[in-house]
Amino acid sequence: MDADQDLRATVDALMDGLRADLERLARIPSIAFPGFPPEPVHQAHDLVVELLKEAGVEHVERLDLPDTAPVVYAEIPPPHPDAPTVLLYGHYDVQPPGDASLWQSPPFEPTPVEGGLRARGIADDKSNILVHVGMLRAYGGRPPTGIKIVIEGQEEYGSAFDDYPPTDPERFACDAMVIADMGNIRPGSPTLTTGLRGASEVVVEVRTLAEARHSGEFGGAAPDALLVLLHALATLHDADGDVAVPGLRRETWSGTSYTEEEFRDLAAVSDGVPLIGTGSLGERLWSGPAITVIGIDAPSVEHAASAVVPYARAKLNLRFHPEQEPKEAQGRLIAHLEALRPFGIELTVTAGDTGPGFEPATGGPAYRAALTALREGWGAEPAFAASGGSIPLVNGLAKAVPGAEVLLFGAQDSLCALHAPNERVLFSELRGAVIAEAAFLREYAAAFGSGS
């Protein structure tokens, strides 16, 4: 029996235990958002520590930062001086469940679904914690590389930990990182994520009158603030729905992507409604910009009065190319809005939060080892995708260890409904990710030792 078969057999024998421990972790409502109790967050932290120690990790620490859930930090020394060190990342906190009536089962009661389990946070990101645990169990706690493990507890809300790694670079020093907060573009299709778009927020507002005035007596001459705002927002896209703000970077996407049918299902696009924009879906979603109006302040239809609106405000979410500088991208949007004068009226534009994208280097020994490992994990040729979302800590880790190769893969898949009702994980994806991570360490250790 060859090594590949041995590894698959070993992981298959571990799956029942991994499922049981995933259920234990998923039952904990570890929501690190304001207004939610902190006790479950600490309970999840303690269970992660327990799982790592049971898997053979002897050195486990707790990192405490201001107003931040505790971070699990663990180390396994390299088996010999020439072995590489790999940092493994995940997070034990979860999104709030939202409207409980939309769930087919209670969000913190792991419930069987076809081929997997349903619960809030079971895919994002508790399944990936079990990937790391499964890899450690497969190697009996003695993997062929040095290991550093970072499992944070406030990724979904954000915390001081996002900016911490560059202040303590030695702690995070490694040769490669596996950022296990991603997954496959579709179940069974092993996927490396090779780009994360940046994100920024901008608020645009307009005031035209000191107070509302009767629309019959004043409408037609008195400037309507909502009309002014709507004219401004309409300039952000062209007639096809492509972003029309100059200077926002857009490139052709050469990796894999969704089919239009897959995307329509994922996005829950209503029947008969066309998608917006031109070019490939990968270009529209990952290597080009997107501007979304995520909130608007204006009188509601239900309580509307016959009056000219004196004030209106909108919040915009900008997603931009992984390699575009965040302040530049945000500045391009602000400059576009500030140059507008709908009906001769000036807008007030305020910059909000902004965060960088990320595009890891490809082609190094860790990258090549990951391709082999992904093939072994799923028995299929790896695909390459990107994400319109972001993982704030990735940039902090990359700054702390600029020479490390960064790999993004895991047990999630695009159909898992992360951040949505009825989130689920498939056992096939969990199994594939455990095999892939274990195989990656084996392949990377061999390549590192040979100098290739």
C-alpha positions, 0 to 999 in steps of 0.5 A: 500500500502506498503512502497516499492510500495509507494517509487516506485510510488513516483519515477515514479511521479518524472521521467519526471522532472528528465529527463528534468533536465538530458537533461539540464545538458547533454547539457553543454559540461563540459569537464575539459581537457586542451584546452577546454573552462572552462566556460561550466565546471563552468556552469555545476557546477552552475546547479548542485548547483541549482538542489541541492538547489531546492531539499531542500539542504540548505547548499551548498559550493564551494571548490576551489583547485589549477588548479582544477574545482570547487567541489560542497560540500553540507550537510544535518544534520542527522534527530536525533543524532543516525542517520548515515551519508551517503556521496554521490559522483558523477562528473559533468565533461565529457570525450571529445566527440572524432570524431564527425563523429562517433556519430549518433547525436551531442554529446551535444544534448540529443537525444531520443533512445529506452528507454533512451537518447544519449549524451556525459556524460549522463551516466558517470556521469550526470545520477548519479547526477540526482540519488542523486537529485531524492532521495532528491526529493523523500524525500522532501529534508529530508532523514532519514540519514544525507547526505554529497554530493561531486560532483567534476568537474575534475574526467575524467582528474584528479586533486588535489582533488584526494588527498585532502580528507585525508587533511580534514577528518572531512569534509568527515566524514561519516558512509557509502559512495555511489560512484555513478560512476558505474552501472549494468553489464547489464541493469536490473541486479542490480550490486554492484561493489566490486573491482577496479583494480589498474593502472600503466604506464611504458615506455620501450625504446632501442637505438642501433645505433647513427642513421639509416643505410642502411638495405641492407649494414648493416642489418643482423649484425647491431642491429635493435632497433625495433626488440629488442623492439618487442622481449621484448614485446613478453615476457609479455604474454605466448602462451595463452595470459596470463600475464607472468610477475612473481609476479603479483597477480591473483585470481579466480573470484567468482562474476558474469561476462559477457558471452563471447558473451556479452563481444565480443559485448562490446569489438567490437571483430572482427568475427573469432578473439579469445579472449586472455588468459585463465580462467574466464572473471572475472579473466582476467578482474578484479582479474588478471593482464593485460598489454596493449601496448598503444603506440609505437614509430617507423617509420611508414609504409607509410614513411618507409625507407630501413634502420635499425631502431636505436631507438624504444619506447613503453608505457605500461599500467598495470592493477593489482589486487585491493589489490596489492600494486601499487609500487610493481606491477609496480616494478614487470613489471619493474624488468621483463623488466630490466632483459631482454637482447634481442640479448644481448641488455639492455633496458631502463625502466622508471616508469610512473604514478601509482594508487592503486586499491580498494576493499571495505569491504563487510558484514556490515550493509550498505552492507546488506542494499544495497542488500535489496535496489538493489532488490527493485530498480530493482526487481531482485537479486543483482550481484557482479562485479568489474571494470578494471577502476579506480575512483581516489578519492575513495582511497582518501575518504577511507583514510580520513574515513577508517571506512566508508563502501563504496558502488559502484552502479549507473545508468550506465550499461555496454552497455552504451558506456561510453567514446565512441561514442553514449553514452546513459543512459536508463530511467529504470536504472535511475529509478532503481538507484533512488529507490535503493538509496532512499531505501538504506537510509531507510534500513540503517537508520533502521539498524543503529538505531537497532544496527544491 
